[in-house]
């Protein structure tokens, strides 16, 4: 009987700890303001804020230039910034296809395609 109880306790502890590991998934919301800007909100699935998390805006194509530039996974970094104290950020849309990277460290990175700049929106 003791072995069964210890086994069940160990199983429940393992399930609890595994749920805690998965409870900190990074989240990124991207909203097109349709005025040439996008609004970003970042955080984590456990409810914690994305305040201060690094944001990269990168071209959505491999960089083939010869100039020395900042790269992220072989793609040209267009902008580096951080989330504000509320885990939010409004930035201008770049020309062309781009990715938004929410980088809170290894295992806590989200990449999303950014909405394109439309005719009539300010650049």
MODELLER restraints for C-alpha pairs under 7 A, 6 or more apart:
rsr = mdl.restraints
at = mdl.atoms
rsr.add(forms.Gaussian(group=physical.xy_distance, feature=features.Distance(at['CA:23:A'], at['CA:45:A']), mean=5.82, stdev=0.5))
rsr.add(forms.Gaussian(group=physical.xy_distance, feature=features.Distance(at['CA:23:A'], at['CA:46:A']), mean=5.32, stdev=0.5))
rsr.add(forms.Gaussian(group=physical.xy_distance, feature=features.Distance(at['CA:24:A'], at['CA:44:A']), mean=5.43, stdev=0.5))
rsr.add(forms.Gaussian(group=physical.xy_distance, feature=features.Distance(at['CA:24:A'], at['CA:45:A']), mean=5.26, stdev=0.5))
rsr.add(forms.Gaussian(group=physical.xy_distance, feature=features.Distance(at['CA:24:A'], at['CA:46:A']), mean=5.36, stdev=0.5))
rsr.add(forms.Gaussian(group=physical.xy_distance, feature=features.Distance(at['CA:25:A'], at['CA:44:A']), mean=5.32, stdev=0.5))
rsr.add(forms.Gaussian(group=physical.xy_distance, feature=features.Distance(at['CA:25:A'], at['CA:45:A']), mean=5.12, stdev=0.5))
rsr.add(forms.Gaussian(group=physical.xy_distance, feature=features.Distance(at['CA:25:A'], at['CA:108:A']), mean=6.77, stdev=0.5))
rsr.add(forms.Gaussian(group=physical.xy_distance, feature=features.Distance(at['CA:26:A'], at['CA:43:A']), mean=5.90, stdev=0.5))
rsr.add(forms.Gaussian(group=physical.xy_distance, feature=features.Distance(at['CA:26:A'], at['CA:44:A']), mean=4.43, stdev=0.5))
rsr.add(forms.Gaussian(group=physical.xy_distance, feature=features.Distance(at['CA:26:A'], at['CA:45:A']), mean=6.38, stdev=0.5))
rsr.add(forms.Gaussian(group=physical.xy_distance, feature=features.Distance(at['CA:26:A'], at['CA:108:A']), mean=5.60, stdev=0.5))
rsr.add(forms.Gaussian(group=physical.xy_distance, feature=features.Distance(at['CA:26:A'], at['CA:109:A']), mean=6.71, stdev=0.5))
rsr.add(forms.Gaussian(group=physical.xy_distance, feature=features.Distance(at['CA:26:A'], at['CA:110:A']), mean=6.67, stdev=0.5))
rsr.add(forms.Gaussian(group=physical.xy_distance, feature=features.Distance(at['CA:27:A'], at['CA:42:A']), mean=5.58, stdev=0.5))
rsr.add(forms.Gaussian(group=physical.xy_distance, feature=features.Distance(at['CA:27:A'], at['CA:43:A']), mean=5.29, stdev=0.5))
rsr.add(forms.Gaussian(group=physical.xy_distance, feature=features.Distance(at['CA:27:A'], at['CA:44:A']), mean=5.38, stdev=0.5))
rsr.add(forms.Gaussian(group=physical.xy_distance, feature=features.Distance(at['CA:27:A'], at['CA:45:A']), mean=6.71, stdev=0.5))
rsr.add(forms.Gaussian(group=physical.xy_distance, feature=features.Distance(at['CA:27:A'], at['CA:110:A']), mean=6.98, stdev=0.5))
rsr.add(forms.Gaussian(group=physical.xy_distance, feature=features.Distance(at['CA:28:A'], at['CA:40:A']), mean=6.99, stdev=0.5))
rsr.add(forms.Gaussian(group=physical.xy_distance, feature=features.Distance(at['CA:28:A'], at['CA:41:A']), mean=5.80, stdev=0.5))
rsr.add(forms.Gaussian(group=physical.xy_distance, feature=features.Distance(at['CA:28:A'], at['CA:42:A']), mean=4.49, stdev=0.5))
rsr.add(forms.Gaussian(group=physical.xy_distance, feature=features.Distance(at['CA:28:A'], at['CA:43:A']), mean=6.68, stdev=0.5))
rsr.add(forms.Gaussian(group=physical.xy_distance, feature=features.Distance(at['CA:28:A'], at['CA:102:A']), mean=6.94, stdev=0.5))
rsr.add(forms.Gaussian(group=physical.xy_distance, feature=features.Distance(at['CA:28:A'], at['CA:110:A']), mean=6.82, stdev=0.5))
rsr.add(forms.Gaussian(group=physical.xy_distance, feature=features.Distance(at['CA:29:A'], at['CA:40:A']), mean=5.62, stdev=0.5))
rsr.add(forms.Gaussian(group=physical.xy_distance, feature=features.Distance(at['CA:29:A'], at['CA:41:A']), mean=5.12, stdev=0.5))
rsr.add(forms.Gaussian(group=physical.xy_distance, feature=features.Distance(at['CA:29:A'], at['CA:42:A']), mean=6.33, stdev=0.5))
rsr.add(forms.Gaussian(group=physical.xy_distance, feature=features.Distance(at['CA:30:A'], at['CA:38:A']), mean=6.78, stdev=0.5))
rsr.add(forms.Gaussian(group=physical.xy_distance, feature=features.Distance(at['CA:30:A'], at['CA:39:A']), mean=5.90, stdev=0.5))
rsr.add(forms.Gaussian(group=physical.xy_distance, feature=features.Distance(at['CA:30:A'], at['CA:40:A']), mean=4.80, stdev=0.5))
rsr.add(forms.Gaussian(group=physical.xy_distance, feature=features.Distance(at['CA:30:A'], at['CA:41:A']), mean=6.78, stdev=0.5))
rsr.add(forms.Gaussian(group=physical.xy_distance, feature=features.Distance(at['CA:31:A'], at['CA:38:A']), mean=5.59, stdev=0.5))
rsr.add(forms.Gaussian(group=physical.xy_distance, feature=features.Distance(at['CA:31:A'], at['CA:39:A']), mean=5.09, stdev=0.5))
rsr.add(forms.Gaussian(group=physical.xy_distance, feature=features.Distance(at['CA:31:A'], at['CA:40:A']), mean=6.43, stdev=0.5))
rsr.add(forms.Gaussian(group=physical.xy_distance, feature=features.Distance(at['CA:32:A'], at['CA:38:A']), mean=4.70, stdev=0.5))
rsr.add(forms.Gaussian(group=physical.xy_distance, feature=features.Distance(at['CA:32:A'], at['CA:39:A']), mean=6.54, stdev=0.5))
rsr.add(forms.Gaussian(group=physical.xy_distance, feature=features.Distance(at['CA:32:A'], at['CA:115:A']), mean=6.42, stdev=0.5))
rsr.add(forms.Gaussian(group=physical.xy_distance, feature=features.Distance(at['CA:33:A'], at['CA:39:A']), mean=6.76, stdev=0.5))
rsr.add(forms.Gaussian(group=physical.xy_distance, feature=features.Distance(at['CA:34:A'], at['CA:121:A']), mean=6.82, stdev=0.5))
rsr.add(forms.Gaussian(group=physical.xy_distance, feature=features.Distance(at['CA:35:A'], at['CA:121:A']), mean=5.09, stdev=0.5))
rsr.add(forms.Gaussian(group=physical.xy_distance, feature=features.Distance(at['CA:35:A'], at['CA:122:A']), mean=6.31, stdev=0.5))
rsr.add(forms.Gaussian(group=physical.xy_distance, feature=features.Distance(at['CA:36:A'], at['CA:92:A']), mean=5.84, stdev=0.5))
rsr.add(forms.Gaussian(group=physical.xy_distance, feature=features.Distance(at['CA:36:A'], at['CA:93:A']), mean=5.61, stdev=0.5))
rsr.add(forms.Gaussian(group=physical.xy_distance, feature=features.Distance(at['CA:36:A'], at['CA:117:A']), mean=6.14, stdev=0.5))
rsr.add(forms.Gaussian(group=physical.xy_distance, feature=features.Distance(at['CA:36:A'], at['CA:121:A']), mean=4.81, stdev=0.5))
rsr.add(forms.Gaussian(group=physical.xy_distance, feature=features.Distance(at['CA:36:A'], at['CA:122:A']), mean=4.95, stdev=0.5))
rsr.add(forms.Gaussian(group=physical.xy_distance, feature=features.Distance(at['CA:36:A'], at['CA:123:A']), mean=5.85, stdev=0.5))
rsr.add(forms.Gaussian(group=physical.xy_distance, feature=features.Distance(at['CA:37:A'], at['CA:90:A']), mean=6.60, stdev=0.5))
rsr.add(forms.Gaussian(group=physical.xy_distance, feature=features.Distance(at['CA:37:A'], at['CA:91:A']), mean=5.40, stdev=0.5))
rsr.add(forms.Gaussian(group=physical.xy_distance, feature=features.Distance(at['CA:37:A'], at['CA:92:A']), mean=4.23, stdev=0.5))
rsr.add(forms.Gaussian(group=physical.xy_distance, feature=features.Distance(at['CA:37:A'], at['CA:93:A']), mean=5.19, stdev=0.5))
rsr.add(forms.Gaussian(group=physical.xy_distance, feature=features.Distance(at['CA:38:A'], at['CA:90:A']), mean=5.58, stdev=0.5))
rsr.add(forms.Gaussian(group=physical.xy_distance, feature=features.Distance(at['CA:38:A'], at['CA:91:A']), mean=5.59, stdev=0.5))
rsr.add(forms.Gaussian(group=physical.xy_distance, feature=features.Distance(at['CA:38:A'], at['CA:92:A']), mean=6.38, stdev=0.5))
rsr.add(forms.Gaussian(group=physical.xy_distance, feature=features.Distance(at['CA:38:A'], at['CA:93:A']), mean=6.44, stdev=0.5))
rsr.add(forms.Gaussian(group=physical.xy_distance, feature=features.Distance(at['CA:39:A'], at['CA:89:A']), mean=5.76, stdev=0.5))
rsr.add(forms.Gaussian(group=physical.xy_distance, feature=features.Distance(at['CA:39:A'], at['CA:90:A']), mean=4.38, stdev=0.5))
rsr.add(forms.Gaussian(group=physical.xy_distance, feature=features.Distance(at['CA:39:A'], at['CA:91:A']), mean=6.70, stdev=0.5))
rsr.add(forms.Gaussian(group=physical.xy_distance, feature=features.Distance(at['CA:40:A'], at['CA:88:A']), mean=5.47, stdev=0.5))
rsr.add(forms.Gaussian(group=physical.xy_distance, feature=features.Distance(at['CA:40:A'], at['CA:89:A']), mean=5.09, stdev=0.5))
rsr.add(forms.Gaussian(group=physical.xy_distance, feature=features.Distance(at['CA:40:A'], at['CA:90:A']), mean=6.18, stdev=0.5))
rsr.add(forms.Gaussian(group=physical.xy_distance, feature=features.Distance(at['CA:41:A'], at['CA:87:A']), mean=5.68, stdev=0.5))
rsr.add(forms.Gaussian(group=physical.xy_distance, feature=features.Distance(at['CA:41:A'], at['CA:88:A']), mean=4.42, stdev=0.5))
rsr.add(forms.Gaussian(group=physical.xy_distance, feature=features.Distance(at['CA:41:A'], at['CA:89:A']), mean=6.58, stdev=0.5))
rsr.add(forms.Gaussian(group=physical.xy_distance, feature=features.Distance(at['CA:42:A'], at['CA:49:A']), mean=6.91, stdev=0.5))
rsr.add(forms.Gaussian(group=physical.xy_distance, feature=features.Distance(at['CA:42:A'], at['CA:50:A']), mean=4.86, stdev=0.5))
rsr.add(forms.Gaussian(group=physical.xy_distance, feature=features.Distance(at['CA:42:A'], at['CA:87:A']), mean=5.33, stdev=0.5))
rsr.add(forms.Gaussian(group=physical.xy_distance, feature=features.Distance(at['CA:42:A'], at['CA:88:A']), mean=6.42, stdev=0.5))
rsr.add(forms.Gaussian(group=physical.xy_distance, feature=features.Distance(at['CA:43:A'], at['CA:49:A']), mean=4.51, stdev=0.5))
rsr.add(forms.Gaussian(group=physical.xy_distance, feature=features.Distance(at['CA:43:A'], at['CA:50:A']), mean=4.03, stdev=0.5))
rsr.add(forms.Gaussian(group=physical.xy_distance, feature=features.Distance(at['CA:43:A'], at['CA:87:A']), mean=6.49, stdev=0.5))
rsr.add(forms.Gaussian(group=physical.xy_distance, feature=features.Distance(at['CA:44:A'], at['CA:50:A']), mean=6.90, stdev=0.5))
rsr.add(forms.Gaussian(group=physical.xy_distance, feature=features.Distance(at['CA:49:A'], at['CA:86:A']), mean=6.85, stdev=0.5))
rsr.add(forms.Gaussian(group=physical.xy_distance, feature=features.Distance(at['CA:49:A'], at['CA:87:A']), mean=5.62, stdev=0.5))
rsr.add(forms.Gaussian(group=physical.xy_distance, feature=features.Distance(at['CA:50:A'], at['CA:83:A']), mean=6.59, stdev=0.5))
rsr.add(forms.Gaussian(group=physical.xy_distance, feature=features.Distance(at['CA:50:A'], at['CA:87:A']), mean=4.36, stdev=0.5))
rsr.add(forms.Gaussian(group=physical.xy_distance, feature=features.Distance(at['CA:51:A'], at['CA:83:A']), mean=5.23, stdev=0.5))
rsr.add(forms.Gaussian(group=physical.xy_distance, feature=features.Distance(at['CA:51:A'], at['CA:84:A']), mean=5.41, stdev=0.5))
rsr.add(forms.Gaussian(group=physical.xy_distance, feature=features.Distance(at['CA:51:A'], at['CA:85:A']), mean=4.69, stdev=0.5))
rsr.add(forms.Gaussian(group=physical.xy_distance, feature=features.Distance(at['CA:51:A'], at['CA:86:A']), mean=5.59, stdev=0.5))
rsr.add(forms.Gaussian(group=physical.xy_distance, feature=features.Distance(at['CA:51:A'], at['CA:87:A']), mean=4.06, stdev=0.5))
rsr.add(forms.Gaussian(group=physical.xy_distance, feature=features.Distance(at['CA:52:A'], at['CA:82:A']), mean=5.30, stdev=0.5))
rsr.add(forms.Gaussian(group=physical.xy_distance, feature=features.Distance(at['CA:52:A'], at['CA:83:A']), mean=4.85, stdev=0.5))
rsr.add(forms.Gaussian(group=physical.xy_distance, feature=features.Distance(at['CA:52:A'], at['CA:84:A']), mean=5.93, stdev=0.5))
rsr.add(forms.Gaussian(group=physical.xy_distance, feature=features.Distance(at['CA:52:A'], at['CA:85:A']), mean=6.55, stdev=0.5))
rsr.add(forms.Gaussian(group=physical.xy_distance, feature=features.Distance(at['CA:52:A'], at['CA:87:A']), mean=6.98, stdev=0.5))
rsr.add(forms.Gaussian(group=physical.xy_distance, feature=features.Distance(at['CA:53:A'], at['CA:82:A']), mean=5.37, stdev=0.5))
rsr.add(forms.Gaussian(group=physical.xy_distance, feature=features.Distance(at['CA:53:A'], at['CA:83:A']), mean=5.40, stdev=0.5))
rsr.add(forms.Gaussian(group=physical.xy_distance, feature=features.Distance(at['CA:53:A'], at['CA:102:A']), mean=6.93, stdev=0.5))
rsr.add(forms.Gaussian(group=physical.xy_distance, feature=features.Distance(at['CA:53:A'], at['CA:103:A']), mean=6.35, stdev=0.5))
rsr.add(forms.Gaussian(group=physical.xy_distance, feature=features.Distance(at['CA:53:A'], at['CA:104:A']), mean=5.46, stdev=0.5))
rsr.add(forms.Gaussian(group=physical.xy_distance, feature=features.Distance(at['CA:54:A'], at['CA:81:A']), mean=5.96, stdev=0.5))
rsr.add(forms.Gaussian(group=physical.xy_distance, feature=features.Distance(at['CA:54:A'], at['CA:82:A']), mean=4.46, stdev=0.5))
rsr.add(forms.Gaussian(group=physical.xy_distance, feature=features.Distance(at['CA:54:A'], at['CA:83:A']), mean=6.63, stdev=0.5))
rsr.add(forms.Gaussian(group=physical.xy_distance, feature=features.Distance(at['CA:54:A'], at['CA:102:A']), mean=6.18, stdev=0.5))
rsr.add(forms.Gaussian(group=physical.xy_distance, feature=features.Distance(at['CA:54:A'], at['CA:103:A']), mean=5.26, stdev=0.5))
rsr.add(forms.Gaussian(group=physical.xy_distance, feature=features.Distance(at['CA:54:A'], at['CA:104:A']), mean=6.47, stdev=0.5))
rsr.add(forms.Gaussian(group=physical.xy_distance, feature=features.Distance(at['CA:55:A'], at['CA:80:A']), mean=5.89, stdev=0.5))
rsr.add(forms.Gaussian(group=physical.xy_distance, feature=features.Distance(at['CA:55:A'], at['CA:81:A']), mean=5.20, stdev=0.5))
rsr.add(forms.Gaussian(group=physical.xy_distance, feature=features.Distance(at['CA:55:A'], at['CA:82:A']), mean=5.24, stdev=0.5))
rsr.add(forms.Gaussian(group=physical.xy_distance, feature=features.Distance(at['CA:55:A'], at['CA:83:A']), mean=6.91, stdev=0.5))
rsr.add(forms.Gaussian(group=physical.xy_distance, feature=features.Distance(at['CA:55:A'], at['CA:100:A']), mean=6.99, stdev=0.5))
rsr.add(forms.Gaussian(group=physical.xy_distance, feature=features.Distance(at['CA:55:A'], at['CA:101:A']), mean=5.50, stdev=0.5))
rsr.add(forms.Gaussian(group=physical.xy_distance, feature=features.Distance(at['CA:55:A'], at['CA:102:A']), mean=4.97, stdev=0.5))
rsr.add(forms.Gaussian(group=physical.xy_distance, feature=features.Distance(at['CA:55:A'], at['CA:103:A']), mean=6.17, stdev=0.5))
rsr.add(forms.Gaussian(group=physical.xy_distance, feature=features.Distance(at['CA:56:A'], at['CA:77:A']), mean=6.73, stdev=0.5))
rsr.add(forms.Gaussian(group=physical.xy_distance, feature=features.Distance(at['CA:56:A'], at['CA:79:A']), mean=5.75, stdev=0.5))
rsr.add(forms.Gaussian(group=physical.xy_distance, feature=features.Distance(at['CA:56:A'], at['CA:80:A']), mean=4.75, stdev=0.5))
rsr.add(forms.Gaussian(group=physical.xy_distance, feature=features.Distance(at['CA:56:A'], at['CA:81:A']), mean=6.51, stdev=0.5))
rsr.add(forms.Gaussian(group=physical.xy_distance, feature=features.Distance(at['CA:56:A'], at['CA:100:A']), mean=5.91, stdev=0.5))
rsr.add(forms.Gaussian(group=physical.xy_distance, feature=features.Distance(at['CA:56:A'], at['CA:101:A']), mean=4.96, stdev=0.5))
rsr.add(forms.Gaussian(group=physical.xy_distance, feature=features.Distance(at['CA:56:A'], at['CA:102:A']), mean=6.87, stdev=0.5))
rsr.add(forms.Gaussian(group=physical.xy_distance, feature=features.Distance(at['CA:57:A'], at['CA:77:A']), mean=5.96, stdev=0.5))
rsr.add(forms.Gaussian(group=physical.xy_distance, feature=features.Distance(at['CA:57:A'], at['CA:78:A']), mean=5.43, stdev=0.5))
rsr.add(forms.Gaussian(group=physical.xy_distance, feature=features.Distance(at['CA:57:A'], at['CA:79:A']), mean=5.06, stdev=0.5))
rsr.add(forms.Gaussian(group=physical.xy_distance, feature=features.Distance(at['CA:57:A'], at['CA:80:A']), mean=6.59, stdev=0.5))
rsr.add(forms.Gaussian(group=physical.xy_distance, feature=features.Distance(at['CA:57:A'], at['CA:98:A']), mean=6.70, stdev=0.5))
rsr.add(forms.Gaussian(group=physical.xy_distance, feature=features.Distance(at['CA:57:A'], at['CA:99:A']), mean=5.75, stdev=0.5))
rsr.add(forms.Gaussian(group=physical.xy_distance, feature=features.Distance(at['CA:57:A'], at['CA:100:A']), mean=4.87, stdev=0.5))
rsr.add(forms.Gaussian(group=physical.xy_distance, feature=features.Distance(at['CA:57:A'], at['CA:101:A']), mean=6.34, stdev=0.5))
rsr.add(forms.Gaussian(group=physical.xy_distance, feature=features.Distance(at['CA:58:A'], at['CA:75:A']), mean=6.24, stdev=0.5))
rsr.add(forms.Gaussian(group=physical.xy_distance, feature=features.Distance(at['CA:58:A'], at['CA:76:A']), mean=5.50, stdev=0.5))
rsr.add(forms.Gaussian(group=physical.xy_distance, feature=features.Distance(at['CA:58:A'], at['CA:77:A']), mean=4.33, stdev=0.5))
rsr.add(forms.Gaussian(group=physical.xy_distance, feature=features.Distance(at['CA:58:A'], at['CA:78:A']), mean=5.23, stdev=0.5))
rsr.add(forms.Gaussian(group=physical.xy_distance, feature=features.Distance(at['CA:58:A'], at['CA:98:A']), mean=5.49, stdev=0.5))
rsr.add(forms.Gaussian(group=physical.xy_distance, feature=features.Distance(at['CA:58:A'], at['CA:99:A']), mean=5.28, stdev=0.5))
rsr.add(forms.Gaussian(group=physical.xy_distance, feature=features.Distance(at['CA:58:A'], at['CA:100:A']), mean=6.69, stdev=0.5))
rsr.add(forms.Gaussian(group=physical.xy_distance, feature=features.Distance(at['CA:59:A'], at['CA:75:A']), mean=5.92, stdev=0.5))
rsr.add(forms.Gaussian(group=physical.xy_distance, feature=features.Distance(at['CA:59:A'], at['CA:76:A']), mean=5.54, stdev=0.5))
rsr.add(forms.Gaussian(group=physical.xy_distance, feature=features.Distance(at['CA:59:A'], at['CA:77:A']), mean=6.61, stdev=0.5))
rsr.add(forms.Gaussian(group=physical.xy_distance, feature=features.Distance(at['CA:59:A'], at['CA:78:A']), mean=6.82, stdev=0.5))
rsr.add(forms.Gaussian(group=physical.xy_distance, feature=features.Distance(at['CA:59:A'], at['CA:97:A']), mean=6.20, stdev=0.5))
rsr.add(forms.Gaussian(group=physical.xy_distance, feature=features.Distance(at['CA:59:A'], at['CA:98:A']), mean=4.38, stdev=0.5))
rsr.add(forms.Gaussian(group=physical.xy_distance, feature=features.Distance(at['CA:59:A'], at['CA:99:A']), mean=6.28, stdev=0.5))
rsr.add(forms.Gaussian(group=physical.xy_distance, feature=features.Distance(at['CA:60:A'], at['CA:75:A']), mean=6.86, stdev=0.5))
rsr.add(forms.Gaussian(group=physical.xy_distance, feature=features.Distance(at['CA:60:A'], at['CA:97:A']), mean=5.38, stdev=0.5))
rsr.add(forms.Gaussian(group=physical.xy_distance, feature=features.Distance(at['CA:60:A'], at['CA:98:A']), mean=4.46, stdev=0.5))
rsr.add(forms.Gaussian(group=physical.xy_distance, feature=features.Distance(at['CA:60:A'], at['CA:99:A']), mean=5.72, stdev=0.5))
rsr.add(forms.Gaussian(group=physical.xy_distance, feature=features.Distance(at['CA:61:A'], at['CA:75:A']), mean=6.02, stdev=0.5))
rsr.add(forms.Gaussian(group=physical.xy_distance, feature=features.Distance(at['CA:62:A'], at['CA:74:A']), mean=5.59, stdev=0.5))
rsr.add(forms.Gaussian(group=physical.xy_distance, feature=features.Distance(at['CA:62:A'], at['CA:75:A']), mean=4.76, stdev=0.5))
rsr.add(forms.Gaussian(group=physical.xy_distance, feature=features.Distance(at['CA:63:A'], at['CA:74:A']), mean=6.05, stdev=0.5))
rsr.add(forms.Gaussian(group=physical.xy_distance, feature=features.Distance(at['CA:63:A'], at['CA:75:A']), mean=5.01, stdev=0.5))
rsr.add(forms.Gaussian(group=physical.xy_distance, feature=features.Distance(at['CA:63:A'], at['CA:76:A']), mean=5.62, stdev=0.5))
rsr.add(forms.Gaussian(group=physical.xy_distance, feature=features.Distance(at['CA:69:A'], at['CA:76:A']), mean=6.74, stdev=0.5))
rsr.add(forms.Gaussian(group=physical.xy_distance, feature=features.Distance(at['CA:70:A'], at['CA:76:A']), mean=6.10, stdev=0.5))
rsr.add(forms.Gaussian(group=physical.xy_distance, feature=features.Distance(at['CA:70:A'], at['CA:77:A']), mean=5.48, stdev=0.5))
rsr.add(forms.Gaussian(group=physical.xy_distance, feature=features.Distance(at['CA:71:A'], at['CA:77:A']), mean=5.38, stdev=0.5))
rsr.add(forms.Gaussian(group=physical.xy_distance, feature=features.Distance(at['CA:83:A'], at['CA:89:A']), mean=5.50, stdev=0.5))
rsr.add(forms.Gaussian(group=physical.xy_distance, feature=features.Distance(at['CA:93:A'], at['CA:117:A']), mean=6.08, stdev=0.5))
rsr.add(forms.Gaussian(group=physical.xy_distance, feature=features.Distance(at['CA:93:A'], at['CA:123:A']), mean=6.99, stdev=0.5))
rsr.add(forms.Gaussian(group=physical.xy_distance, feature=features.Distance(at['CA:94:A'], at['CA:117:A']), mean=6.98, stdev=0.5))
rsr.add(forms.Gaussian(group=physical.xy_distance, feature=features.Distance(at['CA:95:A'], at['CA:117:A']), mean=6.20, stdev=0.5))
rsr.add(forms.Gaussian(group=physical.xy_distance, feature=features.Distance(at['CA:96:A'], at['CA:116:A']), mean=6.59, stdev=0.5))
rsr.add(forms.Gaussian(group=physical.xy_distance, feature=features.Distance(at['CA:97:A'], at['CA:116:A']), mean=6.46, stdev=0.5))
rsr.add(forms.Gaussian(group=physical.xy_distance, feature=features.Distance(at['CA:98:A'], at['CA:113:A']), mean=6.07, stdev=0.5))
rsr.add(forms.Gaussian(group=physical.xy_distance, feature=features.Distance(at['CA:98:A'], at['CA:114:A']), mean=5.62, stdev=0.5))
rsr.add(forms.Gaussian(group=physical.xy_distance, feature=features.Distance(at['CA:99:A'], at['CA:111:A']), mean=6.48, stdev=0.5))
rsr.add(forms.Gaussian(group=physical.xy_distance, feature=features.Distance(at['CA:99:A'], at['CA:112:A']), mean=5.52, stdev=0.5))
rsr.add(forms.Gaussian(group=physical.xy_distance, feature=features.Distance(at['CA:99:A'], at['CA:113:A']), mean=4.47, stdev=0.5))
rsr.add(forms.Gaussian(group=physical.xy_distance, feature=features.Distance(at['CA:99:A'], at['CA:114:A']), mean=5.39, stdev=0.5))
rsr.add(forms.Gaussian(group=physical.xy_distance, feature=features.Distance(at['CA:100:A'], at['CA:111:A']), mean=5.66, stdev=0.5))
rsr.add(forms.Gaussian(group=physical.xy_distance, feature=features.Distance(at['CA:100:A'], at['CA:112:A']), mean=5.23, stdev=0.5))
rsr.add(forms.Gaussian(group=physical.xy_distance, feature=features.Distance(at['CA:100:A'], at['CA:113:A']), mean=6.17, stdev=0.5))
rsr.add(forms.Gaussian(group=physical.xy_distance, feature=features.Distance(at['CA:100:A'], at['CA:114:A']), mean=6.09, stdev=0.5))
rsr.add(forms.Gaussian(group=physical.xy_distance, feature=features.Distance(at['CA:101:A'], at['CA:109:A']), mean=6.94, stdev=0.5))
rsr.add(forms.Gaussian(group=physical.xy_distance, feature=features.Distance(at['CA:101:A'], at['CA:110:A']), mean=5.75, stdev=0.5))
rsr.add(forms.Gaussian(group=physical.xy_distance, feature=features.Distance(at['CA:101:A'], at['CA:111:A']), mean=4.59, stdev=0.5))
rsr.add(forms.Gaussian(group=physical.xy_distance, feature=features.Distance(at['CA:101:A'], at['CA:112:A']), mean=6.64, stdev=0.5))
rsr.add(forms.Gaussian(group=physical.xy_distance, feature=features.Distance(at['CA:102:A'], at['CA:109:A']), mean=5.51, stdev=0.5))
rsr.add(forms.Gaussian(group=physical.xy_distance, feature=features.Distance(at['CA:102:A'], at['CA:110:A']), mean=5.06, stdev=0.5))
rsr.add(forms.Gaussian(group=physical.xy_distance, feature=features.Distance(at['CA:102:A'], at['CA:111:A']), mean=6.45, stdev=0.5))
rsr.add(forms.Gaussian(group=physical.xy_distance, feature=features.Distance(at['CA:103:A'], at['CA:109:A']), mean=4.58, stdev=0.5))
rsr.add(forms.Gaussian(group=physical.xy_distance, feature=features.Distance(at['CA:103:A'], at['CA:110:A']), mean=6.68, stdev=0.5))
